[in-house]
């Protein structure tokens, strides 16, 4: 697999950084973020109306393979190249769904452990109802390292948090987070609606990272330093032309026009385990399929 300098993590973060680093020299440091095309075919068509990127966070620890682990965060980005608007679909990791292909029902994040990356991606595509063009995966170390290297990130935390287990101890409002605190925010499950709020907060973090990269690169003062930083964290099989096009489209999108959308559903218990039962009547999801945005 070819290593190139790229950025990544969430939304356009994964998409964005990926290209900035396209031309930076490969780093000896082991990357914590992977970015790949979905299939061997053409991964990017310049006139494509909607670009879809699956972004996952793995609970993989250092020196462990992604295979056999579980997806700790699942998000699907849709970017409309005509309106420059988009959305991030947040899928609760405990969603109880059919594991592709016809492996029976289980929590959606178990697909990676049960059948590897192809099974995980196909299961998610079946849930959202469309195929993705690219997929990105980060682990705990990848998130921590990236946030620290860009100097931290400011996130508007929606509520007071006091979860000593994850380390998410924040007052509501703007909080400047280093890598460890960013990970704590993304892992906090001690919330009123549990997994639903947790996955929404993960996208708040991703959009905040994207906003910092986009805003601070606009005037060009930090572009070179970010290229060097991001190159340490990304591994990809995308070609330079694909990365350039993808980044160009990504930076046209204002983070304010990216809708943070969490799939609807409710909680239940299956075989003694708490799970999320997704709604079969999600009109917003249908709109995202057509236009990239839920409204």
Secondary structure, 3 states (H helix, E strand, C coil): CCCCCCCCCCHHHHHHHHHHHHHCCCCCCCCCEEEEECCCCCCCCCCCCEEEEEEEEECCCCCCCCCCCCEEEEEEEEEECCCCCEEEEECCCCEEEECCCCCCEEEHHHHHHHHHHHHHHHHHHHHHCCCCCEEEEECHHHHHHHHHHCCCEEEEECCCEEECCCCEEECCEEEEECHHHHHHHHHCCCCCCCHHHHHHHHHHHHHHHHHHHHHHHHCCCCHHHHHHHHHCCEEECCCHHHHHHHHHHHHCCCHHHEEEEECCEEEEEECCEEEEEECCCCHHHHHHHHHCCCC
